[in-house]
C-alpha cells in the first residue's frame, strides 16, 4: 500500500495537471487531421448562431429540426459554391493536361517579349525554375487539403449539429472554462464574431466583386477564359493587394508579347486603378461595420494556413492568427488589471 500522506495536496494537484497535459497532448496529436474541421465548426457556429437561436426562441421550432434546417441552408450557401468552383478548376486542369501546346506557345511568346524588350530571352524559364520548389510544395498542400475536405466537412457538420441543439449548454461551458472573467468572455466573444464576419462575409464579398471586375476587364481587353480567371482572381483575392496582380499582370505581359500593346496597358490600368482599389474601399466600409483583419495578418495567416489546412487555409489561417492575437490582447489587459489591483492593495496596506 502507498502512503497517501507522502504527497501534499499541492503536489497531487501538480501531478493531476501533468497527467491532464500529457493526455491532452496525445488527444491533440491524434486529432491533428481534423483541426480544420474543428476550426470550421467554430466558424459555422459563429455565422449561423443567431439564425439558430431565432428559429428556436422566436419561432419555437424543435431544436433538432432547427439545427438540421440551418445545416442544410449552410450547405447551399457555403459548401455547394465551393464544390462548384472546385469542379471548374478540376475540369480546367484536365483540359490543360490534354492540350499543353498553348502553354508552350505562351512561354515562347513571353520569352520572345522579354528577350526583345528586356534583353532576357529566358526570363520566364528562370522565374519558373526559381519558384518551382515553393509552388510544388504549395500545390501539394492545397491538393492534400482538397483530398481531406470531405472528411472534414462530415466531422464539422456532425459536431455542429450537437452544438446547435445544445447551444446554451455549449456557451455556458465555454464561458466557464475560459480563463477570463465574465466581462472579458463577452469581449472575447464579440471580437471573435466581428473578426469571423469580417473575414468570411466581408472578404468573400470583396473577392466576388474583384473577380467580377477582373473578368469584365478580360472581356473588354480581349483576354480568353475571362470567367475562369475571374474565379481564380476571386480565390486569390483572399490575399489582399497581392492576389489579383498575380492574374492580370501576367495577362498584360501576354498581351504585350502578342503585340496588343494598348490592350495590355489598358488591362494594367484597369487592374491597378480599379480592381486593386476595390479591396481598399470595401475593406474600409467593412471595418466600420463589423471590424477588420489587418492585411499583414491576412498574408501571414495565409502563409501559415495553407500548409496546415490546404486550400481552406486561405480562410482558416488568417482567422486562427486573428483569434490568437485577440487572446493575447485580453491577456495583456488582464495582466494590467492585476498589476493595478496589486498596487492599490499595496497602497492600502501602507496607509494602514
SVG drawing of the C-alpha trace seen along z (x, -y; Angstrom):
<svg xmlns="http://www.w3.org/2000/svg" viewBox="-43 -56 63 58">
<polyline fill="none" stroke="black" stroke-width="0.4" points="0.0,0.0 1.2,-3.5 1.0,-6.0 -1.2,-8.8 0.4,-11.2 3.6,-11.1 2.1,-13.7 0.7,-17.0 -2.5,-18.4 -0.4,-20.9 1.8,-18.1 -1.2,-16.0 -2.7,-18.9 0.6,-19.3 0.6,-15.6 -3.0,-15.7 -2.2,-18.7 0.7,-17.0 -1.5,-13.9 -4.1,-16.2 -1.4,-18.0 0.0,-14.6 -3.3,-13.2 -4.4,-16.4 -1.2,-16.3 -1.9,-12.8 -5.5,-13.7 -4.4,-16.8 -1.8,-14.7 -4.4,-12.0 -6.9,-14.6 -4.4,-16.7 -6.0,-15.6 -9.3,-17.3 -8.1,-20.6 -9.6,-22.2 -12.9,-20.6 -12.9,-21.9 -12.0,-25.4 -14.6,-25.2 -17.2,-24.2 -16.4,-27.3 -16.7,-29.5 -20.0,-28.0 -21.4,-28.2 -20.5,-31.9 -22.0,-32.6 -25.3,-30.8 -25.7,-31.1 -28.2,-34.0 -30.4,-32.2 -30.5,-29.0 -31.4,-30.9 -34.1,-32.9 -35.7,-29.7 -35.7,-28.1 -36.6,-31.0 -38.8,-33.1 -40.5,-30.6 -40.4,-27.8 -39.0,-25.2 -37.8,-22.0 -34.0,-22.2 -33.1,-19.1 -35.3,-20.4 -33.9,-23.9 -30.3,-22.5 -31.0,-20.4 -32.6,-23.3 -29.6,-25.6 -27.1,-23.0 -28.9,-22.4 -29.1,-26.1 -25.3,-26.5 -24.6,-23.7 -26.4,-25.6 -24.9,-28.9 -21.3,-27.9 -20.4,-24.3 -22.0,-23.9 -20.5,-27.1 -17.0,-25.8 -17.8,-22.4 -18.8,-24.1 -15.6,-26.2 -13.5,-23.1 -15.3,-21.2 -14.5,-24.1 -10.8,-24.1 -10.5,-20.3 -12.1,-20.5 -9.8,-23.2 -6.8,-21.3 -7.8,-18.3 -8.2,-20.5 -4.7,-21.9 -3.3,-18.4 -4.9,-17.2 -3.8,-20.2 -0.4,-21.5 0.6,-23.1 -0.9,-26.5 1.3,-26.6 4.5,-26.1 3.3,-28.8 2.6,-31.1 6.1,-30.5 7.7,-31.1 5.7,-34.3 6.7,-35.7 10.3,-34.7 10.4,-36.4 8.9,-39.6 11.3,-39.6 14.2,-38.9 13.3,-41.8 12.3,-44.3 14.4,-43.3 17.3,-41.5 16.5,-38.3 15.2,-35.7 15.0,-33.0 13.3,-35.3 10.1,-33.2 12.1,-29.9 14.3,-31.4 11.3,-32.6 9.6,-29.2 12.7,-27.3 13.3,-29.6 9.7,-29.2 9.1,-25.6 10.1,-24.2 7.9,-26.6 4.9,-26.2 5.3,-22.5 5.1,-22.3 2.2,-24.8 0.2,-22.8 0.8,-19.5 -0.6,-21.2 -3.6,-22.5 -4.4,-19.2 -3.8,-17.3 -6.3,-19.6 -8.8,-19.1 -8.5,-15.3 -9.4,-15.5 -12.1,-18.1 -15.0,-15.6 -13.9,-14.1 -13.5,-17.5 -17.0,-18.6 -18.6,-15.4 -16.9,-15.8 -17.7,-19.5 -21.4,-19.1 -21.6,-16.2 -20.2,-18.3 -22.1,-21.4 -25.4,-19.6 -24.9,-18.9 -23.6,-22.4 -26.7,-23.9 -29.0,-21.6 -27.3,-22.2 -26.2,-25.8 -27.0,-27.1 -25.0,-24.3 -22.2,-24.8 -21.9,-28.5 -22.1,-28.2 -19.4,-25.6 -17.1,-27.8 -17.6,-30.8 -16.9,-28.6 -13.7,-27.1 -12.3,-30.2 -9.5,-31.8 -11.3,-35.1 -13.9,-36.8 -17.4,-37.2 -16.9,-40.7 -13.7,-39.6 -15.5,-36.5 -18.2,-38.8 -15.5,-41.0 -13.7,-37.9 -16.9,-36.5 -17.8,-39.9 -14.4,-40.3 -14.4,-36.7 -17.7,-37.3 -16.6,-40.5 -13.4,-39.0 -15.2,-36.0 -17.9,-38.1 -15.2,-40.4 -13.1,-37.6 -15.8,-35.3 -18.7,-37.5 -16.7,-40.7 -13.7,-39.1 -15.9,-36.8 -17.9,-39.8 -14.7,-41.7 -13.4,-38.6 -16.6,-38.2 -16.6,-41.9 -12.9,-41.8 -13.3,-38.6 -16.3,-40.1 -14.5,-43.3 -11.3,-41.4 -13.4,-39.1 -15.1,-42.2 -11.7,-43.7 -10.6,-40.5 -13.6,-40.7 -13.1,-44.3 -9.4,-43.9 -9.7,-40.6 -8.3,-38.0 -9.6,-34.5 -11.3,-32.4 -12.5,-35.6 -14.9,-33.6 -12.3,-31.1 -9.7,-33.7 -12.3,-35.8 -12.9,-32.8 -9.2,-32.4 -8.9,-36.1 -11.7,-35.7 -9.9,-32.9 -6.6,-34.8 -8.3,-37.9 -8.2,-36.4 -4.6,-37.5 -5.1,-41.3 -3.3,-43.5 -1.1,-40.7 -3.8,-38.3 -5.3,-40.0 -2.0,-41.2 -0.9,-37.5 -3.6,-37.2 -3.8,-40.5 0.0,-41.3 0.9,-38.0 -2.2,-38.5 -0.9,-42.0 2.6,-40.6 1.0,-38.0 -0.9,-40.8 2.4,-42.7 4.1,-39.7 1.3,-39.3 1.7,-42.9 -1.5,-44.1 0.2,-47.0 -2.8,-49.3 -4.9,-46.4 -2.1,-45.4 -1.7,-49.0 -5.5,-49.2 -5.6,-46.0 -2.8,-47.2 -4.6,-50.5 -7.9,-48.6 -6.2,-46.2 -4.2,-48.7 -6.7,-51.5 -10.0,-49.7 -9.6,-46.0 -6.9,-46.7 -8.8,-49.7 -12.0,-47.7 -10.2,-45.9 -9.1,-49.2 -12.5,-50.9 -14.7,-47.9 -12.3,-47.0 -12.8,-50.4 -16.6,-50.0 -16.4,-46.6 -14.0,-47.8 -16.6,-50.4 -19.5,-47.9 -18.0,-44.8 -14.2,-45.2 -11.3,-44.2 -8.2,-42.0 -5.1,-43.9 -3.6,-42.9 -0.3,-41.8 -2.2,-39.4 -4.1,-38.1 -0.9,-37.5 0.9,-35.8 -2.2,-33.8 -2.4,-32.5 1.3,-31.5 0.6,-29.7 -2.8,-28.3 -2.2,-26.7 0.4,-24.1 -1.9,-23.3 -5.4,-23.3 -4.8,-23.1 -6.9,-25.5 -9.1,-26.3 -6.0,-27.9 -6.9,-31.0 -9.7,-31.4 -8.7,-29.5 -5.1,-30.8 -6.0,-34.5 -8.8,-33.6 -6.5,-31.4 -3.9,-34.1 -6.5,-36.8 -8.0,-34.6 -4.6,-34.2 -4.0,-38.0 -7.4,-38.6 -6.4,-36.2 -3.1,-37.9 -4.8,-41.3 -7.2,-40.1 -4.3,-38.5 -2.4,-41.8 -5.5,-43.7 -6.0,-41.2 -2.3,-41.5 -2.6,-45.3 -5.7,-45.0 -3.9,-42.6 -0.9,-44.9 -3.3,-47.8 -5.1,-45.8 -1.7,-44.8 -0.6,-48.5 -3.9,-49.6 -3.6,-46.8 0.0,-47.8 -1.1,-51.5 -3.9,-50.4 -1.6,-48.3 0.9,-51.1 -1.8,-53.5 -2.8,-51.1"/>
</svg>
